[in-house]
Amino acid sequence: MARDFTQRQAAEAVDISKLQWLRYEHGAKVPREKLGKIAEALDISPRRIFYLAGYKTSPTRNDANVLLRQMHNKMLAGDLVGAWNSSSYSKDLFEQLRPGLMSILMV
């Protein structure tokens, strides 16, 4: 979870000026070598900060978008069981989705 810093505190944590921090916030390209330090200071994963800065990041095995896309493709192919089993998190996912699913099924 990101820390609640003022702009000045964030800039100091990364060893840059407040003006440079403001430039980054307004779209200036952040050098790759600063991103790790920013991620550490804000308590954000380096992968997430690279993504937010516009760098291409490869999907991970547990990437929610990748898992949902795989499930979607299997459902389109008619493989509902395969779609359900494609995630090791399917039970947890079901528990999270159950209230919404039940309200849809009750209609």
N, C-alpha and C positions, 0 to 999 in steps of 0.2 A: 504494500500500500504506500502511495506517495506521501511524503511528509508535507506538513503545512509550513512552508517557508515563505518569507517575504522574498521579493525579487533580490534584494540586497543579500539576504542570508543565503539564497541559492547560489548567487554569483560568488560569494565568498567561499562557499563549500567546494566550488569547482575551480577556484583560483582564477577567476576572470572578473572584469569590471562589471558593474551593474549595467552600464551602457551596452556592453557586449551581450549580456544576458537578454536585455531588451531586444537587441537585434535578432538573436536566436528566436525569441518568442514571436517576432514579427516576420519570420520566414527566412532569415539569413541561414545559409548552409552551415551546419554544425560540423566541424572537422571530426572525422572518425575517432581520432585519438582523444577527443574530449567526451565522447559518448559514454565510455565506460565509467569515467569519473562522475558524469551527470547521473547515470543510472545508480551508482553507489550512493551518491549524496541524497538522491530522492527516494532511495529504497525501492527501485523498480528493476525488473530483470533486464540485463543487457540486451537480450533478444527483443524485448518489448520496446526499449528506447531506440534501438536501431530501426525497428518498424515505424515508430512514430516519427523518426527523423527522415523517413522516406527511403531508407535503404531496403533493398530486397532481402527478405529473410526466407530461408527454406522452411517448409512446414515440418513440424515434429510429429512423431508417431501419435502423440496425444492431443494434437491440435484440433480443437472443436470443429472448426470449419472443414478440415479435411475429413474428420470422422463423419460429420453430417453429410458431406458430399458423397462419401462412400456408401452410407446408408441409403441416401436418396437414389443413387444409381442402381443399387440392388433392388430397391422397391420398384423402380421403373421397369426393371427386368422381370418383375414378378416374384422375386426371391425375398419374401417377407421375413422368413426365418433367418436367412443369411444376413439381412439388413439388421435384424434385432441382435444377432450374435456377433456382428462385426465390431462391436465395442465391448471391451471388458467392463465398461462403466454402464452397461445397459440397465442393470438392476437399479443403480443409483439414479440414472437418468429417468427411469420409469417412476421412481418414488418422487422425483421432483416434478414430473409432468402429470402425475396421476390426477391431481385436482382439476386441471384443465381438461384432460382427456375424459374424465368422468362427466364433466359438465357438457362436453360435446356429445358424448354417447347417450346422455339422458334426454337430449332434445328430440 
